[in-house]
Amino acid sequence: MPADEPLARAARVRLMIFDVDGVLTDGTLYYSERGEELKAFNIRDGQGMKMLAGTGVRLAILSGRRSPALAQRAANLGIDLLYQGIDDKLAAFRELSGKLGLSAEQCGFVGDDLIDLPVLARCGFAASVADAAPQVLARVHYVTRAAGGRGAAREVCEFLMRAQGTLDAALSGYLA
């Protein structure tokens, strides 16, 4: 793949979709004494997602698991496109892009495991985290330096903003 291809693909993205376990979290499952599932999210990932949304790129979350903690995190970030408990991620991807009137080329997805491969193979910009499954790493356009839950989502958001020429404006309010 030419070195500038990931940037060109990222420049076309109007919807960025994030997997959860292994991307927005480190993939570890925590359970309370009452059996409640707990998740730990990276605050910098959330800030990157808010900045990206501020540039006009829509955000969505697509997860194979259901979690009240995830619903709360999505609400905190202002993400209303939340798909949980999804067994067929490709069908959900098609529904979501169709609902928004976007082509597959205008959609990006960050995944880390085998269940994510069908979407990664069809979206316009496929990204993964540094510690993803080898089969995923071999098939994406961009691999983060950071591991899942450790700033990888922020890295993807900044890559998109850089490709779309919006990063400096997004940062300007913080660097005054």
DRENGU-557223 format. One record per residue: residue number from 1; residue in one letter; chain; z, x, y of N, C-alpha, C in turn. Coordinates in steps of 0.1 Angstrom, whole numbers. Example, Ala and Ser with C-alpha at 12.3 -4.5 7.8 and 13.67 -1.06 7.14 Angstrom:
    n  res  chain     nw     nu     nv    caw    cau    cav     cw     cu     cv
    1    A      A     78    132    -57     78    123    -45     78    132    -33
    2    S      A     71    128    -22     71    137    -11     79    129      0
This chain:
    n  res  chain     nw     nu     nv    caw    cau    cav     cw     cu     cv
    1    M      A      0      9    -12      0      0      0      0      9     12
    2    P      A     -9      6     22     -9     14     34      5     13     41
    3    A      A      9     24     48     22     25     54     24     14     65
    4    D      A     14      9     71     16     -1     82     15    -15     76
    5    E      A     12    -17     63     11    -31     58     24    -39     59
    6    P      A     36    -33     55     48    -41     57     50    -46     71
    7    L      A     47    -38     81     49    -42     95     39    -53     98
    8    A      A     27    -52     94     17    -63     97     21    -76     90
    9    R      A     26    -75     78     30    -87     71     43    -93     78
   10    A      A     52    -85     82     64    -90     89     60    -96    103
   11    A      A     50    -91    109     46    -96    122     42   -111    121
   12    R      A     37   -115    109     32   -129    108     43   -139    104
   13    V      A     55   -135    101     66   -143     96     71   -153    107
   14    R      A     71   -166    103     77   -176    112     89   -183    105
   15    L      A     91   -180     92    102   -185     85    107   -174     76
   16    M      A    120   -170     77    126   -159     69    136   -166     60
   17    I      A    135   -164     47    143   -170     37    152   -160     30
   18    F      A    164   -162     29    174   -153     23    180   -159     10
   19    D      A    180   -151     -1    187   -153    -13    202   -150     -9
   20    V      A    211   -154    -17    225   -152    -14    232   -141    -22
   21    D      A    235   -144    -35    242   -135    -43    234   -122    -45
   22    G      A    238   -111    -41    231    -99    -42    223    -95    -29
   23    V      A    222   -104    -20    215   -102     -7    225   -104      4
   24    L      A    229   -116      6    239   -119     17    253   -115     12
   25    T      A    255   -113     -1    268   -108     -6    264    -96    -15
   26    D      A    275    -89    -20    272    -78    -29    270    -82    -43
   27    G      A    270    -95    -46    267   -100    -59    280   -102    -68
   28    T      A    291    -98    -62    304   -100    -70    308   -114    -68
   29    L      A    313   -120    -79    318   -134    -79    334   -133    -78
   30    Y      A    340   -139    -69    354   -140    -67    359   -154    -70
   31    Y      A    370   -155    -77    376   -169    -80    390   -169    -76
   32    S      A    394   -179    -69    409   -181    -66    416   -185    -78
   33    E      A    430   -186    -77    438   -191    -88    434   -205    -92
   34    R      A    429   -213    -83    425   -227    -86    411   -228    -91
   35    G      A    404   -217    -93    391   -217    -98    380   -218    -88
   36    E      A    384   -218    -75    374   -219    -64    366   -206    -63
   37    E      A    353   -208    -61    345   -196    -59    346   -191    -45
   38    L      A    348   -179    -43    349   -173    -29    338   -163    -28
   39    K      A    333   -161    -15    322   -152    -13    326   -144      0
   40    A      A    322   -131      0    324   -123     11    311   -120     18
   41    F      A    309   -123     31    297   -121     38    299   -110     49
   42    N      A    288   -102     51    289    -91     61    286    -97     75
   43    I      A    295    -94     84    294   -100     98    282    -94    105
   44    R      A    278    -82    102    266    -76    109    253    -83    104
   45    D      A    253    -87     91    242    -95     86    240   -108     94
   46    G      A    252   -114     96    252   -127    104    247   -125    118
   47    Q      A    251   -114    124    246   -112    138    231   -109    138
   48    G      A    226   -102    129    212   -100    128    204   -112    126
   49    M      A    209   -121    118    203   -134    115    203   -143    128
   50    K      A    214   -143    135    214   -150    148    204   -144    158
   51    M      A    203   -131    158    194   -125    168    180   -129    164
   52    L      A    176   -128    151    163   -132    146    160   -146    150
   53    A      A    169   -155    147    167   -169    150    165   -171    165
   54    G      A    171   -163    173    170   -164    188    156   -160    193
   55    T      A    148   -153    184    134   -150    188    124   -161    184
   56    G      A    129   -171    178    120   -182    174    117   -183    159
   57    V      A    121   -173    151    118   -173    137    129   -182    130
   58    R      A    124   -192    122    133   -201    115    139   -193    104
   59    L      A    152   -197    100    159   -191     89    162   -202     79
   60    A      A    162   -198     66    166   -206     55    173   -198     45
   61    I      A    181   -205     37    189   -199     26    185   -206     14
   62    L      A    182   -199      3    178   -204    -10    186   -198    -21
   63    S      A    195   -205    -27    204   -200    -37    204   -207    -50
   64    G      A    205   -200    -61    206   -206    -74    219   -212    -77
   65    R      A    229   -209    -69    243   -213    -71    247   -223    -60
   66    R      A    257   -231    -62    263   -240    -52    276   -234    -48
   67    S      A    279   -235    -35    292   -229    -30    295   -236    -17
   68    P      A    307   -241    -16    312   -246     -3    313   -235      7
   69    A      A    316   -223      3    317   -211     12    304   -208     18
   70    L      A    293   -210     10    280   -207     15    276   -218     26
   71    A      A    279   -231     23    277   -241     32    283   -239     46
   72    Q      A    296   -234     45    303   -230     57    297   -219     65
   73    R      A    292   -209     57    286   -197     64    273   -201     70
   74    A      A    265   -209     63    252   -214     69    255   -222     82
   75    A      A    265   -231     82    269   -238     94    273   -229    105
   76    N      A    281   -219    102    285   -209    112    273   -202    119
   77    L      A    263   -200    111    251   -193    116    241   -202    122
   78    G      A    243   -215    121    234   -225    126    221   -227    118
   79    I      A    223   -224    105    211   -225     96    212   -238     89
   80    D      A    202   -247     92    202   -261     87    193   -262     74
   81    L      A    185   -251     72    177   -252     60    184   -244     49
   82    L      A    193   -252     42    201   -246     31    198   -253     18
   83    Y      A    193   -245      9    190   -251     -5    199   -244    -15
   84    Q      A    208   -252    -21    217   -246    -31    215   -252    -44
   85    G      A    219   -245    -55    218   -250    -68    204   -251    -73
   86    I      A    195   -242    -68    181   -243    -71    177   -235    -83
   87    D      A    172   -242    -93    168   -235   -106    154   -230   -104
   88    D      A    145   -237    -97    131   -233    -95    129   -230    -81
   89    K      A    131   -217    -78    130   -212    -64    116   -214    -58
   90    L      A    106   -212    -67     92   -213    -62     89   -227    -58
   91    A      A     94   -237    -65     91   -251    -61     98   -254    -48
   92    A      A    111   -249    -46    118   -251    -34    111   -244    -22
   93    F      A    106   -232    -25     98   -224    -14     86   -232    -10
   94    R      A     78   -238    -20     67   -246    -16     70   -258     -8
   95    E      A     81   -265    -12     86   -277     -5     90   -273      9
   96    L      A     97   -262     11    102   -258     24     90   -254     33
   97    S      A     81   -246     28     70   -242     37     61   -253     40
   98    G      A     59   -262     31     51   -274     33     58   -283     44
   99    K      A     71   -285     42     79   -293     52     77   -288     66
  100    L      A     77   -275     68     76   -269     81     61   -266     85
  101    G      A     52   -270     76     38   -268     80     33   -253     81
  102    L      A     39   -245     72     37   -230     73     29   -226     60
  103    S      A     20   -217     62     14   -211     50     23   -201     43
  104    A      A     21   -197     31     29   -187     24     29   -174     32
  105    E      A     18   -171     38     17   -158     46     26   -158     58
  106    Q      A     30   -169     63     39   -170     74     54   -170     70
  107    C      A     56   -169     57     70   -170     52     74   -156     46
  108    G      A     87   -152     48     92   -140     42    104   -144     34
  109    F      A    107   -136     24    118   -139     15    125   -126     11
  110    V      A    138   -126     11    146   -114      6    153   -118     -7
  111    G      A    150   -111    -18    156   -114    -30    160   -101    -37
  112    D      A    167   -103    -48    172    -91    -55    171    -91    -70
  113    D      A    168   -103    -76    169   -103    -91    156   -111    -96
  114    L      A    156   -111   -109    144   -116   -116    140   -131   -112
  115    I      A    150   -139   -110    148   -153   -106    140   -154    -92
  116    D      A    141   -143    -84    134   -143    -71    120   -139    -72
  117    L      A    115   -133    -83    102   -128    -84     91   -138    -81
  118    P      A     91   -150    -86     80   -159    -83     78   -161    -68
  119    V      A     89   -162    -60     88   -164    -46     83   -151    -39
  120    L      A     89   -140    -43     85   -127    -38     70   -124    -40
  121    A      A     65   -129    -51     51   -127    -54     41   -136    -45
  122    R      A     46   -146    -40     38   -156    -32     40   -156    -17
  123    C      A     51   -151    -12     53   -151      2     46   -140      9
  124    G      A     44   -141     22     36   -132     29     43   -119     31
  125    F      A     57   -119     32     65   -107     34     76   -107     24
  126    A      A     76    -99     14     86    -98      4     95    -86      6
  127    A      A    108    -88      7    117    -77      9    128    -78     -2
  128    S      A    134    -67     -3    146    -66    -13    156    -56     -8
  129    V      A    167    -56    -14    178    -47    -11    178    -35    -20
  130    A      A    184    -25    -15    183    -12    -22    188    -12    -36
  131    D      A    198    -21    -39    203    -21    -53    198    -33    -61
  132    A      A    186    -37    -58    179    -48    -65    175    -44    -79
  133    A      A    172    -53    -88    166    -50   -101    154    -42   -100
  134    P      A    151    -33   -108    139    -24   -108    126    -32   -107
  135    Q      A    126    -43   -114    114    -51   -115    111    -57   -101
  136    V      A    121    -60    -93    120    -65    -80    115    -54    -71
  137    L      A    122    -43    -71    119    -31    -62    104    -27    -63
  138    A      A     99    -29    -75     85    -25    -77     75    -34    -72
  139    R      A     79    -46    -67     70    -57    -63     71    -62    -49
  140    V      A     79    -55    -41     81    -60    -27     74    -51    -17
  141    H      A     73    -56     -5     66    -49      6     76    -40     13
  142    Y      A     89    -43     13     99    -36     20    112    -36     13
  143    V      A    118    -24     12    131    -22      5    141    -17     15
  144    T      A    152    -23     17    162    -18     27    169     -6     22
  145    R      A    175      1     31    183     13     27    197      8     23
  146    A      A    201     -3     29    214     -8     26    214    -17     13
  147    A      A    226    -17      7    227    -26     -5    230    -40     -1
  148    G      A    228    -49    -10    231    -63     -7    246    -65     -3
  149    G      A    247    -74      8    261    -76     13    266    -65     21
  150    R      A    258    -55     24    263    -43     31    254    -39     43
  151    G      A    248    -50     49    239    -48     60    224    -49     57
  152    A      A    221    -52     45    207    -53     42    200    -64     49
  153    A      A    206    -76     51    200    -87     58    198    -83     73
  154    R      A    207    -76     79    206    -72     93    194    -62     94
  155    E      A    192    -53     84    181    -44     84    168    -51     83
  156    V      A    167    -62     75    155    -70     74    152    -77     87
  157    C      A    162    -83     93    160    -90    106    155    -80    117
  158    E      A    161    -68    117    157    -59    128    142    -54    125
  159    F      A    139    -52    112    125    -48    108    115    -59    113
  160    L      A    119    -72    111    110    -83    115    109    -83    130
  161    M      A    120    -81    137    119    -81    152    111    -69    157
  162    R      A    113    -58    151    105    -46    155     90    -49    153
  163    A      A     86    -55    142     72    -58    138     67    -68    148
  164    Q      A     75    -77    153     70    -88    162     72    -84    176
  165    G      A     77    -72    179     79    -68    193     90    -75    201
  166    T      A    100    -80    193    111    -88    200    125    -81    199
  167    L      A    125    -69    192    138    -63    190    145    -58    203
  168    D      A    137    -52    212    143    -47    225    149    -58    233
  169    A      A    141    -69    234    147    -81    241    159    -87    234
  170    A      A    159    -87    221    171    -92    214    183    -83    216
  171    L      A    181    -71    218    192    -61    220    196    -60    234
  172    S      A    188    -64    243    190    -61    258    203    -67    263
  173    G      A    206    -79    258    219    -85    263    231    -78    259
  174    Y      A    230    -70    249    242    -62    244    243    -48    249
  175    L      A    231    -43    254    231    -29    258    231    -27    273
  176    A      A    234    -38    281    234    -38    295    244    -28    301
